[in-house]
């Protein structure tokens, strides 16, 4: 990347130091879920109800827009940007299939046209046929998001044509004829720079928005952890704690394991899934799963179900002395992560937050809540 008045090495280094890489994990997980639900080879057989937004939270369009927001944002505008959808309008409150006339005059014709355009898009995207991509009748933001999800090695996860052109021109890419070519050349620029070449696309995208849209080099934090306002001083019923942990612990672990598998898929390392080691039955390890942050970099995962202390208005989980020791050790501490699982009102896991243990401790209150009593008996 050429050094210019708009971007320089010092800014890249400074950004790397303050960027919250936890958002990378969320982005990779979101992409992994999408690829698991809709691999490329499934698109030819996709049905109308599997495609449209408005009928199912797990449809193709639901994944591309809201469910993969952590990867890239394209929300906004009417649902007709998908070509066909299931919903209502201001003038007609009845829910039904609705479509834009450019794809056909009937529901079937419209879906056939949208499906054909989708298949042509991924074909052209794989071949880097920028003229065909730009001429494709699907909406610009929709096309850009799809290409970034399926081909991150070729297309940056920026959906706005205005922003794509702005970023490209700002960092020295000459003016191009096609918007999709900007989307590709931005990835090329990232890869040719010694600092940004190992960054994920979401990280590079965040840098561009931070620098050229927000106008400052301070990133927005993912989730800020603060110490509770008051130090909890209360008696603990360990039998109740044990019962609760046993009841929800396994659900949290399975939820986290599935989340981790999708993260690896999203990163482009599906082959590492079979190498994940389950170490829950051996407490001496001090963590639940051995996974990977990268192919040659092990990640130590301790799953924790997050509870709420309503009296103290704080969140909490329980940590063993061995877990803390392992998380702070020279051997494991650099890649030891808490996978914090949150539950919804239906008492099912609904969200997961990743925190690097050693960084997390700096913002938490840690209090001892158990003691080991050792003794011998002598007969008298």
C-alpha positions as CSV (number, residue, x, y, z in Angstrom):
1,X,0.0,0.0,0.0
2,X,1.6,3.3,-1.0
3,X,2.3,5.8,1.7
4,X,0.3,8.9,1.2
5,X,-1.1,11.9,3.0
6,X,-4.3,9.9,3.6
7,X,-2.9,6.7,5.0
8,X,0.5,5.6,6.4
9,X,2.3,2.9,8.2
10,X,2.1,4.6,11.6
11,X,-1.7,4.7,11.4
12,X,-1.9,1.0,10.5
13,X,0.3,0.1,13.4
14,X,-1.7,2.3,15.8
15,X,-5.0,0.9,14.6
16,X,-3.7,-2.7,15.1
17,X,-2.9,-1.9,18.7
18,X,-6.4,-0.6,19.6
19,X,-8.6,-2.8,17.4
20,X,-10.8,-5.2,19.3
21,X,-10.1,-8.6,17.7
22,X,-13.1,-10.1,19.6
23,X,-15.2,-8.6,16.8
24,X,-13.2,-10.7,14.3
25,X,-14.4,-13.8,16.1
26,X,-18.0,-12.7,15.9
27,X,-17.6,-11.9,12.2
28,X,-16.0,-15.3,11.4
29,X,-18.7,-17.1,13.4
30,X,-21.5,-15.2,11.4
31,X,-19.9,-16.1,8.1
32,X,-19.4,-19.7,9.3
33,X,-23.1,-20.0,10.2
34,X,-24.0,-18.7,6.7
35,X,-21.7,-21.1,4.9
36,X,-23.0,-24.0,6.9
37,X,-26.6,-23.1,6.1
38,X,-26.0,-22.2,2.4
39,X,-22.9,-23.7,0.9
40,X,-22.3,-22.7,-2.7
41,X,-23.4,-26.1,-4.0
42,X,-26.8,-25.7,-2.4
43,X,-27.8,-22.6,-4.3
44,X,-29.0,-24.5,-7.4
45,X,-31.6,-26.3,-5.3
46,X,-32.7,-23.4,-3.1
47,X,-36.5,-23.0,-2.9
48,X,-38.6,-19.9,-2.7
49,X,-39.3,-20.2,1.0
50,X,-35.7,-21.0,1.7
51,X,-34.7,-17.8,-0.1
52,X,-37.2,-15.1,1.0
53,X,-37.0,-12.9,4.0
54,X,-40.2,-12.6,6.1
55,X,-41.0,-16.3,6.4
56,X,-38.1,-17.8,8.2
57,X,-35.3,-16.5,10.4
58,X,-33.0,-19.0,8.7
59,X,-33.7,-18.1,5.1
60,X,-31.0,-17.1,2.7
61,X,-31.9,-13.4,2.7
62,X,-32.2,-13.5,6.6
63,X,-28.7,-14.8,6.7
64,X,-27.3,-12.3,4.2
65,X,-28.8,-9.3,5.9
66,X,-29.4,-9.4,9.7
67,X,-27.8,-12.7,10.8
68,X,-24.4,-11.8,9.3
69,X,-24.4,-8.1,10.4
70,X,-21.2,-8.8,12.3
71,X,-19.5,-9.6,9.0
72,X,-20.8,-6.6,7.1
73,X,-23.8,-4.3,7.3
74,X,-26.3,-3.8,4.5
75,X,-29.4,-3.1,6.5
76,X,-31.7,-0.3,5.4
77,X,-34.0,0.2,2.5
78,X,-37.0,-1.8,1.5
79,X,-37.1,-5.6,1.3
80,X,-37.6,-5.4,-2.5
81,X,-33.8,-5.1,-2.7
82,X,-33.9,-8.9,-2.5
83,X,-36.0,-9.1,-5.7
84,X,-38.7,-11.1,-4.0
85,X,-39.8,-11.3,-0.4
86,X,-42.7,-12.2,1.9
87,X,-44.4,-9.3,3.7
88,X,-46.7,-6.4,3.7
89,X,-46.7,-2.8,2.5
90,X,-48.1,0.4,3.9
91,X,-51.0,0.3,1.5
92,X,-51.6,-3.5,1.9
93,X,-51.3,-5.0,5.4
94,X,-51.8,-8.6,4.1
95,X,-48.6,-10.7,4.2
96,X,-47.9,-12.3,0.8
97,X,-45.1,-12.8,-1.7
98,X,-44.1,-9.5,-3.3
99,X,-41.5,-8.9,-6.1
100,X,-40.1,-6.3,-8.4
101,X,-41.4,-6.4,-12.0
102,X,-37.9,-6.5,-13.5
103,X,-37.6,-10.2,-12.4
104,X,-41.0,-11.3,-13.8
105,X,-44.8,-10.7,-13.8
106,X,-45.7,-13.6,-11.6
107,X,-44.4,-15.0,-8.3
108,X,-42.8,-18.0,-10.1
109,X,-41.3,-15.9,-12.8
110,X,-39.9,-13.5,-10.3
111,X,-38.2,-16.2,-8.2
112,X,-36.9,-18.0,-11.2
113,X,-35.4,-14.6,-12.3
114,X,-33.9,-13.9,-8.9
115,X,-32.5,-17.4,-8.6
116,X,-30.9,-17.2,-12.0
117,X,-29.4,-13.8,-11.2
118,X,-28.0,-15.2,-7.9
119,X,-26.4,-18.2,-9.7
120,X,-24.9,-15.9,-12.4
121,X,-23.5,-13.6,-9.7
122,X,-21.5,-16.2,-7.8
123,X,-20.3,-17.6,-11.2
124,X,-19.1,-14.1,-12.3
125,X,-17.7,-13.4,-8.9
126,X,-15.6,-16.5,-8.9
127,X,-14.2,-15.6,-12.3
128,X,-13.7,-11.9,-11.4
129,X,-15.9,-10.9,-14.3
130,X,-16.6,-7.4,-13.0
131,X,-18.7,-6.2,-15.9
132,X,-21.2,-9.1,-15.4
133,X,-21.2,-8.5,-11.7
134,X,-22.1,-4.8,-12.1
135,X,-24.7,-5.6,-14.8
136,X,-26.4,-8.3,-12.6
137,X,-29.9,-7.1,-11.8
138,X,-29.7,-7.9,-8.0
139,X,-29.2,-4.8,-5.9
140,X,-25.7,-3.4,-5.3
141,X,-25.5,-3.9,-1.5
142,X,-27.0,-7.4,-1.8
143,X,-24.5,-8.4,-4.5
144,X,-21.5,-7.0,-2.6
145,X,-22.5,-8.7,0.7
146,X,-22.9,-12.1,-1.1
147,X,-19.6,-11.9,-2.8
148,X,-17.8,-10.9,0.4
149,X,-19.3,-13.9,2.2
150,X,-18.5,-16.5,-0.4
151,X,-15.2,-15.1,-1.7
152,X,-13.5,-13.1,1.0
153,X,-10.2,-13.7,-0.7
154,X,-11.5,-11.7,-3.7
155,X,-14.0,-9.1,-2.3
156,X,-13.9,-6.9,0.7
157,X,-16.9,-6.8,3.0
158,X,-18.0,-3.3,2.1
159,X,-21.4,-3.1,0.5
160,X,-22.0,0.6,-0.3
161,X,-20.8,1.6,-3.8
162,X,-20.2,5.1,-2.6
163,X,-17.9,3.9,0.2
164,X,-16.1,1.4,-2.0
165,X,-15.2,4.1,-4.5
166,X,-14.2,6.5,-1.7
167,X,-12.0,4.0,0.1
168,X,-10.3,3.0,-3.1
169,X,-9.5,6.5,-4.3
170,X,-8.4,7.5,-0.8
171,X,-5.7,4.8,-0.6
172,X,-4.4,5.4,-4.1
173,X,-6.4,2.9,-6.3
174,X,-7.0,4.6,-9.7
175,X,-10.6,5.3,-10.8
176,X,-12.2,2.1,-12.2
177,X,-15.2,1.5,-14.4
178,X,-16.8,-1.2,-12.2
179,X,-17.8,-0.9,-8.5
180,X,-17.1,-4.6,-8.0
181,X,-13.5,-4.0,-9.2
182,X,-13.0,-1.6,-6.3
183,X,-14.3,-4.3,-4.0
184,X,-11.7,-6.7,-5.3
185,X,-8.8,-4.2,-5.5
186,X,-9.3,-3.2,-1.9
187,X,-8.5,-6.8,-0.9
188,X,-5.5,-6.7,-3.2
189,X,-4.2,-3.6,-1.4
190,X,-4.7,-5.2,1.9
191,X,-2.7,-8.2,0.9
192,X,0.2,-6.3,-0.6
193,X,0.9,-4.3,2.6
194,X,3.3,-6.0,5.1
195,X,1.2,-4.8,8.1
196,X,-2.4,-5.4,6.8
197,X,-1.7,-8.6,4.8
198,X,-2.5,-10.8,7.8
199,X,-5.6,-8.8,8.9
200,X,-9.0,-10.2,8.4
201,X,-11.3,-8.5,6.0
202,X,-13.5,-7.2,8.8
203,X,-10.5,-5.7,10.5
204,X,-9.3,-3.9,7.3
205,X,-12.9,-2.8,6.6
206,X,-13.1,-1.3,10.1
207,X,-9.8,0.5,9.6
208,X,-11.2,2.1,6.4
209,X,-14.4,3.2,8.0
210,X,-12.6,4.5,11.1
211,X,-10.1,6.5,9.1
212,X,-12.2,7.8,6.2
213,X,-15.8,7.9,7.4
214,X,-15.6,8.4,11.2
215,X,-12.6,10.7,10.9
216,X,-10.6,9.4,13.8
217,X,-8.4,6.5,14.8
218,X,-10.4,5.3,17.8
219,X,-12.4,2.2,17.2
220,X,-15.7,1.4,18.9
221,X,-15.3,-1.2,21.6
222,X,-17.1,-4.4,21.1
223,X,-18.4,-4.9,24.7
224,X,-16.9,-3.1,27.6
225,X,-16.5,-4.9,30.8
226,X,-16.5,-2.9,34.1
227,X,-16.1,-3.8,37.7
228,X,-19.4,-4.0,39.6
229,X,-20.4,-0.9,41.6
230,X,-20.4,-2.8,44.9
231,X,-18.4,-5.7,46.1
232,X,-20.6,-8.6,46.7
233,X,-20.6,-9.9,50.3
234,X,-23.0,-12.7,50.7
235,X,-23.3,-16.3,51.7
236,X,-23.1,-18.8,48.9
237,X,-25.1,-22.1,48.9
238,X,-22.7,-24.4,47.1
239,X,-25.2,-27.2,46.7
240,X,-27.5,-24.9,44.8
241,X,-24.7,-23.6,42.7
242,X,-23.6,-27.1,41.8
243,X,-27.1,-28.1,40.8
244,X,-27.6,-25.0,38.6
245,X,-24.2,-25.5,37.0
246,X,-24.9,-29.1,36.2
247,X,-28.2,-28.3,34.7
248,X,-27.1,-25.6,32.3
249,X,-23.3,-26.3,31.9
250,X,-23.7,-28.9,29.2
251,X,-26.1,-26.8,27.2
252,X,-23.6,-23.9,27.3
253,X,-20.7,-26.1,26.3
254,X,-22.5,-27.6,23.3
255,X,-23.6,-24.1,22.3
256,X,-20.1,-22.8,22.5
257,X,-18.6,-25.7,20.7
258,X,-21.0,-25.2,17.8
259,X,-20.2,-21.5,17.8
260,X,-16.5,-22.3,17.7
261,X,-16.9,-24.7,14.7
262,X,-18.7,-21.9,12.8
263,X,-15.9,-19.5,13.7
264,X,-13.3,-21.8,12.1
265,X,-15.5,-22.3,9.0
266,X,-15.9,-18.5,8.7
267,X,-12.1,-18.1,9.0
268,X,-11.6,-20.5,6.1
269,X,-10.2,-23.3,8.3
270,X,-12.9,-26.0,8.3
271,X,-10.2,-28.7,8.4
272,X,-9.3,-27.6,11.9
273,X,-12.7,-28.6,13.3
274,X,-11.8,-32.3,13.5
275,X,-8.7,-31.3,15.5
276,X,-10.6,-29.7,18.3
277,X,-10.0,-31.6,21.5
278,X,-12.7,-32.1,24.2
279,X,-11.0,-31.8,27.6
280,X,-14.0,-31.4,29.8
281,X,-13.5,-34.7,31.5
282,X,-10.0,-33.9,32.6
283,X,-10.3,-30.9,35.0
284,X,-6.5,-30.8,35.4
285,X,-6.2,-29.2,32.0
286,X,-8.0,-26.1,33.3
287,X,-10.2,-25.5,30.2
288,X,-12.9,-27.2,28.2
289,X,-11.8,-27.3,24.6
290,X,-8.5,-27.1,22.8
291,X,-9.1,-25.3,19.5
292,X,-7.1,-22.9,17.2
293,X,-6.8,-19.2,16.6
294,X,-4.9,-20.0,13.4
295,X,-3.6,-23.3,11.9
296,X,-0.4,-23.2,14.0
297,X,-1.8,-21.3,17.0
298,X,-3.7,-23.2,19.7
299,X,-6.6,-21.6,21.5
300,X,-7.7,-22.7,25.0
301,X,-11.4,-22.3,25.6
302,X,-13.1,-22.3,29.0
303,X,-16.9,-22.1,28.6
304,X,-18.8,-20.2,31.3
305,X,-22.6,-19.8,31.7
306,X,-23.2,-16.2,32.7
307,X,-25.6,-15.5,35.6
308,X,-27.0,-12.3,36.9
309,X,-26.9,-11.0,40.4
310,X,-30.0,-8.8,40.5
311,X,-29.3,-7.4,44.0
312,X,-25.8,-6.2,42.9
313,X,-26.8,-5.4,39.3
314,X,-23.9,-7.3,38.0
315,X,-23.1,-10.5,36.0
316,X,-21.0,-13.3,37.3
317,X,-19.6,-16.8,36.8
318,X,-17.6,-19.2,38.9
319,X,-13.9,-19.9,38.3
320,X,-11.8,-22.6,39.9
321,X,-8.3,-21.9,41.2
322,X,-6.9,-24.3,38.6
323,X,-8.7,-22.5,35.8
324,X,-7.3,-19.2,36.9
325,X,-3.8,-20.6,37.3
326,X,-3.8,-22.1,33.8
327,X,-5.3,-18.9,32.3
328,X,-2.4,-16.9,33.8
329,X,0.4,-19.4,33.0
330,X,3.2,-18.6,30.5
331,X,2.3,-21.7,28.6
332,X,-1.5,-21.1,28.0
333,X,-2.2,-17.5,29.1
334,X,-1.6,-15.8,25.8
335,X,-4.4,-17.8,24.1
336,X,-6.7,-18.6,26.9
337,X,-10.3,-17.4,26.3
338,X,-13.5,-17.4,28.2
339,X,-16.5,-18.2,26.0
340,X,-19.3,-16.5,28.0
341,X,-22.7,-17.9,27.2
342,X,-25.9,-15.9,27.8
343,X,-29.4,-17.2,28.2
344,X,-32.7,-15.9,26.9
345,X,-36.1,-15.8,28.6
346,X,-36.8,-19.3,27.3
347,X,-33.8,-20.5,29.3
348,X,-31.9,-21.5,26.2
349,X,-28.4,-20.2,25.1
350,X,-28.9,-17.1,22.9
351,X,-25.6,-15.3,22.7
352,X,-21.9,-15.7,23.3
353,X,-19.2,-13.3,24.2
354,X,-15.5,-14.0,23.9
355,X,-13.0,-12.5,26.3
356,X,-9.2,-13.0,26.6
357,X,-8.8,-14.1,30.2
358,X,-5.8,-12.0,31.2
359,X,-7.4,-8.8,29.7
360,X,-10.7,-9.7,31.2
361,X,-9.3,-9.9,34.7
362,X,-8.2,-6.3,34.6
363,X,-11.8,-5.2,34.4
364,X,-13.4,-7.6,36.8
365,X,-13.8,-8.2,40.5
366,X,-12.5,-11.6,41.6
367,X,-13.4,-12.8,45.0
368,X,-12.7,-16.2,46.7
369,X,-15.9,-18.1,47.5
370,X,-14.7,-21.5,48.6
371,X,-12.0,-23.1,50.8
372,X,-10.5,-26.5,51.0
373,X,-10.4,-28.0,54.5
374,X,-7.8,-30.7,54.9
375,X,-7.5,-32.9,58.0
376,X,-6.6,-36.3,59.4
377,X,-8.3,-38.4,61.9
378,X,-6.6,-40.2,64.7
379,X,-8.3,-42.9,66.7
380,X,-8.2,-42.4,70.5
